């Protein structure tokens, strides 16, 4: 029973930290305690919509998404980042000025950087399909000149892999992080839940979730699900906030993260059910059984350079699920790059260490290829 013990220690430590801080700040009074408790509760309960930290412009829109331009020039092969589409805002890729995949890409030498920002699902987009999202990528590639560097995080990662397999001529390089490719590999907290709720492939539970969302999968349900994966961790975070309630910088960091994590974004119901059935339950992507637009997805069609990042403590997508991509792509081994990053799931996308280390290396490598390709095209011209 390690989890309850950990939670109990977290609560105890939170109170000890609070007592020491309250004594130092002369808050060990009835009024001081009451004010601190109110401040803690407001910090936990009040949320504001997450926003982008880097200036950009919207260059194209669809009901399901918007193409955002973060470029610093018009030179080079464009890089398109696909954020996760898993019940949260796409701003995770531009979380803050100090924690931004977008800025990391630009600082590493990529001048044309774009993000496909997923819109919250509505009644209009509830029936959106995988084919709709592939079509959005087709139109994005066409708008940007016919060939892109494609980057995908988590759920955006398997979408990027699917697209690269279907349209290999459109993808100059593929970078994927924390993305399940073999959904049944390794030990995943999500896969445990899926097996428990659909032991024989039943979809009733997930269909009921979509019914409750009137045709969509509610972001708030996804957030509850994520918290249920690690209940002691959620208790620890609340206890730590109480212990640091007099630390304005700590409270602000907590607020910034919760504004992103706890601000739910609905996912199109039909798309969500397709993901659960064909990827999480049937694991069709690695079996060449996944059909998109009447065509089977063959990861072996991918022959471009592939960059793969996985987190050592990622309980959502264990490294085995991510690195399975290497066994199925047609890319020569010398053009495959794998890195195991000391990070959890979210830390893999927005953690300081991951951005300053692994992501900087990936983006520099892509930028170097861009420069080489630009020179080759110039010589041919």
C-alpha positions, 0 to 999 in steps of 0.5 A: 500500500505504498500509494496511501503511505506516500499521500499521507507523508505528502500531507504531513510534509505539507503541514510541516512546511506550512507551519514553518513558513507561517511562523517565519511570516507571522501568520500563525494566527486565526486571521492569518490561517484563514487568509492562507486557507482562502488563498490556497482554495482560490489558487486551486479552484480558479482557472483562466484559459491558457494562452500562447506565449509567443507572437504569431499569426493565423494563416489558415483555419478549419472548423477543427484546427488553425494553422499558426505561423511563428516564423522569423523568416520565409527561408527554408523548409517549414517545420509543422508541430502537431500538439497532443489532442487529448483534452487540453489546449495546444498551447503546451508547445508554447507553454511559456517564454522559458518553456516553449518547443516553438522558441526552442525550434527557432533558437536552434535555427529553424526559421519557418515554424508553424503549429496546427492548433486543435480547436475545441470540438463543437456540435459541428465537428463532433463527427470529424474523422481521421480522414478530416485530420489527414485532409487538414495536413494535406492542405497545410502541406500544400499551403506551405510549399509541398514538403515539411518537417513534421513534429508530433507530441503524444497523440500528435505523434501517432498522427504525424507517423500516420501522415508520414506513412500515407504521404512520404513524399511530403515529409522531409523529416519526422520527429516524434516524442512520447507517442504510442506507436505500439499501444500494447508495449511496455507498462502503461497506466492508460493501457491498464485502464483500457484493458479493464474497461474493454477486456473483450474489445467492448466500446460501451464505456467509451460510447457512453462517455461520448453520449454524455458529451452530446457527441463529443468526448468532454475535456473535463472527463479526460482531465479526471481520467488523467488524475485518476491514473495517479491519485497520490500525485494529485494529493502531493501537489495540493499538499505541496501548494499548501506548504508553499502558499507564502512563496509567490513564485511557487504559487504562480508556477502552480497557477500557470500549470493548472491553467493549462492542465485543468482547462479541458478541451473537448475532442470530436466524439467520432474521432475519439471513438476511432482512436480508442477502437483502432489504436488503443484496443486493436493496436492496428498501427503496427500491424498494417491493419489500420485503414485511413481513407480506404488505404492501409497505413504502412509505416514502412513507407517512411524513409525520411530521417526519424527522430524519436524521444521517450521519457524515462518516467513516462507513465502515459507512453512508456519508451517501449511504445514510442521506440517501437517506431524504429522497428517498423519504418523504412528509414535506414538505421543511420537516419534513425535517432533515438534518445531516452530523456530523463523526464515524465510525459509532460516534461518531455514536451515542456520541461527545461531539461528536455527543451535545452537538451534533446529538443535543441539537438533534434531541431539543430539536426533538422535545421542543418538538413534544411541548410544542406537541402537549400544549398543543393536546390540552389546549385540545381537552380 
